Amino acid sequence: NDFPHFTFPWHFHHEMEIVYVIRSYGTRFVADSMEPFTEGDLVMVGSQVPHYWKNDEVFYSGNTQMRVNAVVVQFAPDFMEKAINNYPEMSHIKELLKRSALGIHFSRTFSDSIGDDLKQMYHLQGFERLMALLSILNRMASTKAFRTLATPDYSQNPPSVNDFRLNKVLNYLNVNYTSRITLPDLAYRFGMNASAFSRYFKSKTGKTPVEYINEMRINYACKLLQD
């Protein structure tokens, strides 16, 4: 995709994510890691791992020559779960998915070798796209040209989510928490009244919606202060 600048703030979501930067530069935040990124940057982020790609200020100046070109691939953490967990031929992919809980950065040499395949995925559909994803995961799992991004003592304790409705709620909040969000509007969006929604959310996460949103905003502010 081609766009003026990366737009999502500090956030996380249920899906696993591969980000390949074709054209752009700035600062990449993954878990407790903060590093510069530029063309050819290739990262895999696990489910519920907070992350944020922040472009340098020149990308926000309105200069039409400054653009972001990147491939973003998302897939469910239980993608082909039975095969990955039980087939010896896929044990290396199982290890790759485990490592992604700390974020994985791949070398420029490796990203250059796999970049065309990632770009080609955009033009594929259905079975061909599925096979292309498996091939890419296989190559990522087989290479030694990687390093994990988070420090070994990093720990993140997001709610354990097996509830489809809650997944939708969290994904919405984790992307939109910097916008104005009211409890009645949020409850209406997900088909409940405000008091029922608040009880449901706290029973699933241990926090009220307001506490959850404020925690995300504070974490985001901390990342901006780091930068």
Helices and strands as residue ranges (DSSP letters): E 2-3, E 16-23, E 26-30, E 33-37, E 42-45, E 51-55, G 57-60, E 68-75, H 81-86, G 88-90, H 91-99, G 100-102, E 104-106, H 108-121, H 126-142, E 146-148, H 164-176, H 183-189, H 194-205, H 209-226
